[in-house]
Amino acid sequence: MKTQTRAVVIGGGIAGCSTLYHLTQEGWTDVVLVERDELTSGTTWHSAAQVTNFGMTQTMVGLKTHSINLYQELRDDADYPVQYNHGDGGIRLANTEAQMDGYRHFASMARGMGVEFEVLDAEECARRHPLISTDNLLGGLWDGNDGDIDPASLCQALARRARKAGAEVYRQTNVTGLTQHKDDSWTVHTNKGDIDCEVVINACGYRVNEVGAMMGVHHPVASMEHQYFVTDEIPGIIEAGHRMPLLRCPISDYYCRQEKNGLLLGFYEQDCKTWGMDGISPDFSNDLCPDDLDRVTDVLEGAFERMPALMDVGIKNIVNGPITYTIDGAPLVGPIPGKRNAFCIIGLRAGLGEGGGHGWLLAQQIVHGEAQYDTWVIDPRRFTGHGNVELTALKAIEDYQNEFRFHFPHEHRPAGRPIKTTPLTPIMAAEGAEFTVVNGWERVEYIKPAPDFQPTLGFHFDETFDVVAGEVDVVHKAVGLCEVNGFNRIEVDGPDRAAFLDHLICGRVTKKEGKVGLGYLLNDHGCIKAEATVANLPGGPVWFGSAAAAEWHDMDWLKRHADGFDVSIRSLTNDYTILVLAGPKSRDVMSAVSRADWSKAAFPWLSVRHAFIGIAPAVVMSVSFSGEMAYEIHIPNNQLYGAYLALRAAGEAHGLKIFGARAVESMRLEKGFLHWKADQLTEFDPFETGLDRFVKMDKDDFIGKAALQKRQANGPSVKLVSLQVDSMTTPAHPGASVMLDGKVVGTVSSGDWGHRVGMNIAYAFVQPDQAAEGTALHIDMLGALVPAKVIPPAPFDPEMSLPRG
Ligand SMILES: Cc1cc2nc3c(=O)[nH]c(=O)nc-3n(C[C@H](O)[C@H](O)[C@H](O)COP(=O)(O)OP(=O)(O)OC[C@H]3O[C@@H](n4cnc5c(N)ncnc54)[C@H](O)[C@@H]3O)c2cc1C
C-alpha cells in the first residue's frame, strides 16, 4: 500500500469509484481509493439503479447527461462491458394541471441542455406503457434516455479504468482516523497503515458522519429505509414484445421498472423510517434492513390500481436498504465547509443515475477549482449553522414522503420550521406575514390580506399578485419597512484590509471611510464567484455584505485568500439584522426616529454611518435594492425589537407599512439588479453578466484578471439581458429556454412582474448576437412560445434619481 499520494477517496460505492475515475481523467493519476469492505458493499450493491436524465435545474440535467454518455461508453467497452438498459424510456405521471405545467417547464429547461423530453397525454402514456390504466391520469413527462444499469459492474468498470490510468484501490481497508497538518495536508489512518495525501474525499454513503466525525464535522445527511420488490414474470410484458418504460408516480409515490420479465417496484411510503440515527453497527456491510411491506400498503394500492397486472403475480424478492437524504434532497458535492483540502460526495439518493456526473463535477472542482457548470445546487456550503442532525432527519422524512412531488415556485414545505428566526419573527407573524425560507431564515414574503389567505400553488401569477402590487405601491409612494434577516456580514479589519479586498475585487471599490461600494469577486477562471457590498465604517472596520445563502461560501473564499495579508476576518451574520426603510418618505421617518442629520448633503446616497434608531445603536447605509430612496439599518439582534417599535411609531404619520421579499423581487427586476446564483454564475464572467462597469482591467492585479483578459479577447459566449415578456398570466421561470426560429438561444435566469412599470420582466443569458435592445425572441413558457423583446436593463428610473434623493 502506498504511504503517500495526492488524493485519497474514502468509500468504494458509485460515489467513490466515479470520483476516482474522474480524477484520473482530469489529470490526477496518483490517487487512491480505500474501501472498508469490498467495492459496492454499502448502498450501491442493492440499488434499483435507474438512470434518468430528468433534473429540475440545468446543472442536474447536465450532470445526468454526463452519466448517461459515460455509461453508454462503458456498456460498449468490449473488454469489460457493463450491463446497461439505456433508452427503455421513462414516464413521470401526473394527475393535475399544475404538475403538467411543471413538466412543461422542465422540458423547456432541459432543451437548453440539449435534452428533449416529451409531454404526453394519458392515452399516449398508456400506449407506451401497455400495463397502465389511464384512470385518474392526465398525462406525463417522457424521458427517452431513461433506463437502468448493473451497479456492481458499473463500479468495477470505473475502478478498472482508474487503475489503468494509475490509481490504486485498496479493499478491506477501513479508515479509522484523519489528521490534518499545518500545511493543510492530511494523513489518512487505516487498519492497514497510514497514507499521507494533499486531499481527502468523503464518499462514505450512510457512514458519512462516522468519517465526518474524524475531521470534526457533522454533515447534514440522514438515512431512510427504502424498499422495493421484484415480481415474478408478467405475461403482459412478454406479450408486449418490448421492454417496459420506467414509471415514476407522484400520485401514489412509487417507481417501477422492468426486471427480467417481471417488474421492480420501489416505494416512498408516508409511514417512513429513518435509519442509523443512533449509530450503525460496524458489521452492517453488504447488508439489508428487515423487510416491512406492511409499511407500504398505502402506496401499494395506488400501484396496483395503475397496473392491474400486478394483482396476478407473486413477489420474488424484497429489498429494504438505507438511502441517504439531505435537507433539500440534493446531494452535497464539493468542498467540506470550514476545512481545507477536504471534499465530499455524499447524501446521494439517486447515486446510480447521478453518480457518474457528480464524480465528474467533483473531480473538476478538486483539480481546477471549479466545475464546468455552476455547482451551487449541490454545494455542501449551502446549509450553514442550521444543518443539525434533528433538522436533517425531519427534512429527510418530508423529502422522502414527497419524492416525486417537485416543489412549485414559492413553495416552502413545513418540516423543520422555524429553524432560524429573529426577535421580530413572531411580531411579523402577528402582522399576518407569510414567510419564505432563505438559508434557513424565516423571511417575510408578504403580508397576507386575510389570516386564511392561501395562494394556489402553480406556475402562473396567483392570488399574491395584487398583494405584492399593494406592497410595492406603498414603497413607491410613501414608505415601507422590510426585515432582511440572515444577510451575510463579514467584518474585515486590520492594516491590510483595503489591499486585501482590492486584491479580491475586480473593480475599484471605494476605500473612503463613510462610503459604500459594490464589488465583484472572480474565481481563477475569471468568472463570478461572489458579490459584495463593501461598507467602510467610519473609523473602520470594513463590512463585507452579501446574500444570506453565501454565509459559508464567501467566508471560505475570504479566508482562503487571506494568507500574506495582515487582516482579521470574522462573521457578524448572526449578530445583526437589517431593517430596510424604503420609499420617498423614508428620509422623513429617519429624521423623526434618529437625532442625526439625514439630509442629502449630510448623508448622500452610498454613505454609511453609526446612528441611533430611537435608543438602539445601528449601522445605517444609504443603499437601495428597490430603486427607491432607502436606508439599510443594521441593528444588533438584542435591540432589534426596540428599533422596530421606534421605526413603526415614527412611520405611522407617513403611512409606513411592512413589505416582503416578493415585493423586493419585483422591484429589483425593474432596476436591473442581479441575484447571486440566479443571475450571477461561475459559468460566466462579469462582461457576459452585464457588469462591465464594475470591472477595472487597468487595476494592477486581482484574482482572475489573467483569465478574464483571455476571456475578453475571445469575446463573450453569452450576454445577460432584460426581456419584456408578452404574457399577462405567467412569469418566465428560471431555466426556461429562450428561442429563435425553433432554436434555443438562451436561458432565463429570473422573472416576475414589475409592478411599477406594469411589465412582465425576465432576465436571460442569450447568445451575444441576440442581445441588442429591441431583438424579438420567444420564451418556451409551459409549452407555449411567448414573445419576448430585449429591453434596456433597468426599465424603472435608469438614471437612479430616486435613491439619490
Ligand atoms: C432500495 C434502494 C433503491 C435505490 N434505487 C436507486 C435507483 O433506482 N437509482 C439511483 O440512482 N439510485 C438509487 N438508490 C440510491 C443509490 O443506490 C445510492 O444513492 C448510491 O448507491 C449511493 O452510493 P454511495 O457511493 O454514495 O454510497 P455507498 O454505496 O453506501 O458506498 C459507500 C462506501 O463507503 C464505504 N465506507 C464507509 N465507511 C468507510 C470507512 N471508514 N473506510 C473505508 N470505507 C468506508 C462503505 O463500505 C461503502 O462501500 C437506491 C437506494 C436504495 C436503498
PDBQT file of the ligand as one rigid body, heavy atoms in Angstrom, charges set to zero:
ROOT
HETATM    1  C1  LIG A 901     -33.541   0.296  -2.208  1.00  0.00    +0.000 C 
HETATM    2  C2  LIG A 901     -32.786   1.340  -2.934  1.00  0.00    +0.000 A 
HETATM    3  C3  LIG A 901     -33.061   1.615  -4.264  1.00  0.00    +0.000 A 
HETATM    4  C4  LIG A 901     -32.364   2.596  -4.941  1.00  0.00    +0.000 A 
HETATM    5  N1  LIG A 901     -32.641   2.830  -6.247  1.00  0.00    +0.000 NA
HETATM    6  C5  LIG A 901     -31.953   3.765  -6.936  1.00  0.00    +0.000 A 
HETATM    7  C6  LIG A 901     -32.190   3.981  -8.308  1.00  0.00    +0.000 A 
HETATM    8  O1  LIG A 901     -33.057   3.378  -8.895  1.00  0.00    +0.000 OA
HETATM    9  N2  LIG A 901     -31.422   4.890  -8.965  1.00  0.00    +0.000 N 
HETATM   10  C7  LIG A 901     -30.459   5.596  -8.334  1.00  0.00    +0.000 A 
HETATM   11  O2  LIG A 901     -29.810   6.409  -8.963  1.00  0.00    +0.000 OA
HETATM   12  N3  LIG A 901     -30.236   5.422  -7.019  1.00  0.00    +0.000 NA
HETATM   13  C8  LIG A 901     -30.946   4.525  -6.316  1.00  0.00    +0.000 A 
HETATM   14  N4  LIG A 901     -30.715   4.337  -4.989  1.00  0.00    +0.000 N 
HETATM   15  C9  LIG A 901     -29.722   5.176  -4.334  1.00  0.00    +0.000 C 
HETATM   16  C10 LIG A 901     -28.312   4.737  -4.678  1.00  0.00    +0.000 C 
HETATM   17  O3  LIG A 901     -28.219   3.361  -4.543  1.00  0.00    +0.000 OA
HETATM   18  C11 LIG A 901     -27.347   5.455  -3.765  1.00  0.00    +0.000 C 
HETATM   19  O4  LIG A 901     -27.508   6.835  -3.963  1.00  0.00    +0.000 OA
HETATM   20  C12 LIG A 901     -25.904   5.088  -4.062  1.00  0.00    +0.000 C 
HETATM   21  O5  LIG A 901     -25.718   3.715  -4.097  1.00  0.00    +0.000 OA
HETATM   22  C13 LIG A 901     -25.006   5.703  -3.003  1.00  0.00    +0.000 C 
HETATM   23  O6  LIG A 901     -23.698   5.404  -3.327  1.00  0.00    +0.000 OA
HETATM   24  P1  LIG A 901     -22.506   5.903  -2.408  1.00  0.00    +0.000 P 
HETATM   25  O7  LIG A 901     -21.252   5.531  -3.107  1.00  0.00    +0.000 OA
HETATM   26  O8  LIG A 901     -22.730   7.297  -2.041  1.00  0.00    +0.000 OA
HETATM   27  O9  LIG A 901     -22.669   5.074  -1.046  1.00  0.00    +0.000 OA
HETATM   28  P2  LIG A 901     -22.381   3.539  -0.737  1.00  0.00    +0.000 P 
HETATM   29  O10 LIG A 901     -22.767   2.669  -1.837  1.00  0.00    +0.000 OA
HETATM   30  O11 LIG A 901     -23.009   3.252   0.583  1.00  0.00    +0.000 OA
HETATM   31  O12 LIG A 901     -20.820   3.491  -0.627  1.00  0.00    +0.000 OA
HETATM   32  C14 LIG A 901     -20.103   3.986   0.481  1.00  0.00    +0.000 C 
HETATM   33  C15 LIG A 901     -18.910   3.104   0.684  1.00  0.00    +0.000 C 
HETATM   34  O13 LIG A 901     -18.085   3.664   1.665  1.00  0.00    +0.000 OA
HETATM   35  C16 LIG A 901     -17.503   2.601   2.407  1.00  0.00    +0.000 C 
HETATM   36  N5  LIG A 901     -17.052   3.125   3.702  1.00  0.00    +0.000 N 
HETATM   37  C17 LIG A 901     -17.833   3.637   4.683  1.00  0.00    +0.000 A 
HETATM   38  N6  LIG A 901     -17.064   3.977   5.735  1.00  0.00    +0.000 NA
HETATM   39  C18 LIG A 901     -15.783   3.689   5.404  1.00  0.00    +0.000 A 
HETATM   40  C19 LIG A 901     -14.543   3.817   6.076  1.00  0.00    +0.000 A 
HETATM   41  N7  LIG A 901     -14.458   4.292   7.325  1.00  0.00    +0.000 N 
HETATM   42  N8  LIG A 901     -13.433   3.417   5.436  1.00  0.00    +0.000 NA
HETATM   43  C20 LIG A 901     -13.479   2.943   4.185  1.00  0.00    +0.000 A 
HETATM   44  N9  LIG A 901     -14.629   2.764   3.516  1.00  0.00    +0.000 NA
HETATM   45  C21 LIG A 901     -15.767   3.164   4.103  1.00  0.00    +0.000 A 
HETATM   46  C22 LIG A 901     -18.657   1.607   2.528  1.00  0.00    +0.000 C 
HETATM   47  O14 LIG A 901     -18.223   0.330   2.857  1.00  0.00    +0.000 OA
HETATM   48  C23 LIG A 901     -19.291   1.706   1.172  1.00  0.00    +0.000 C 
HETATM   49  O15 LIG A 901     -18.809   0.738   0.268  1.00  0.00    +0.000 OA
HETATM   50  C24 LIG A 901     -31.387   3.343  -4.279  1.00  0.00    +0.000 A 
HETATM   51  C25 LIG A 901     -31.116   3.091  -2.935  1.00  0.00    +0.000 A 
HETATM   52  C26 LIG A 901     -31.818   2.099  -2.260  1.00  0.00    +0.000 A 
HETATM   53  C27 LIG A 901     -31.529   1.869  -0.835  1.00  0.00    +0.000 C 
ENDROOT
TORSDOF 0
